[in-house]
Amino acid sequence: MTSNRSYENLRAGQQRYAVIEFCSNAEAAWAKIASRKYDWLGVKDSIFVFGRPPAGGMTGGGAMTIGTPGADGTPASADHVVEVRVPGGPGPSRLLHATADSARAEYRAMLEQLGEPDGASGLFRVSLITNGRGG
C-alpha cells in the first residue's frame, strides 16, 4: 500500500526532495554530485542548488583512455591530455594527444560538444593537461 505522498504516486505539485542544499564553491558542488547522494537542480546567481533524492541515485559509465594519432601512450604523449569525468564514475576518460595544441583543440571541441542543447542533460568535469600540468 502506498500513501498519497509516495514516489509511486508522484504528481505535479508534490515535493520531490525532502532536503534542498546550496553551496557556492565548485569543488564542494562536484563533491556532492560525485557522492551520488544528491541531484543537481541548477544554478542561480552563482549558487549551486541540490536536492537529496530517495536512495538509489545515479550510475556512472566506464572510464577509458584513447590515444589520438601520434600519441602512443609514452610518458611524453601523456603530457598532453583531455580528461572527462562524470559524477560517480570509476575515473576519468583520458584522451592522449601528441601535442599541446592538439590537446587544446580537443578540449575546446569537447566543451562545445558537451554544451550542445540536444534536449539531454548531464554533468561533466573536463580538464586540460598540457606539458604534464593542468591548465
Sequence and secondary structure as in RCSB ss.txt:
>XXXX:A:sequence
MTSNRSYENLRAGQQRYAVIEFCSNAEAAWAKIASRKYDWLGVKDSIFVFGRPPAGGMTGGGAMTIGTPGADGTP
ASADHVVEVRVPGGPGPSRLLHATADSARAEYRAMLEQLGEPDGASGLFRVSLITNGRGG
>XXXX:A:secstr
   TTSGGG  TTS   SEEEEE  HHHHHHHHHTTS EEEEEETTEEEEEE SS         EEE TT  SST
TGGGSEEEEE TT SS EEEE SSHHHHHHHHHHHHHHHT  SS     EEEEEETTEE 
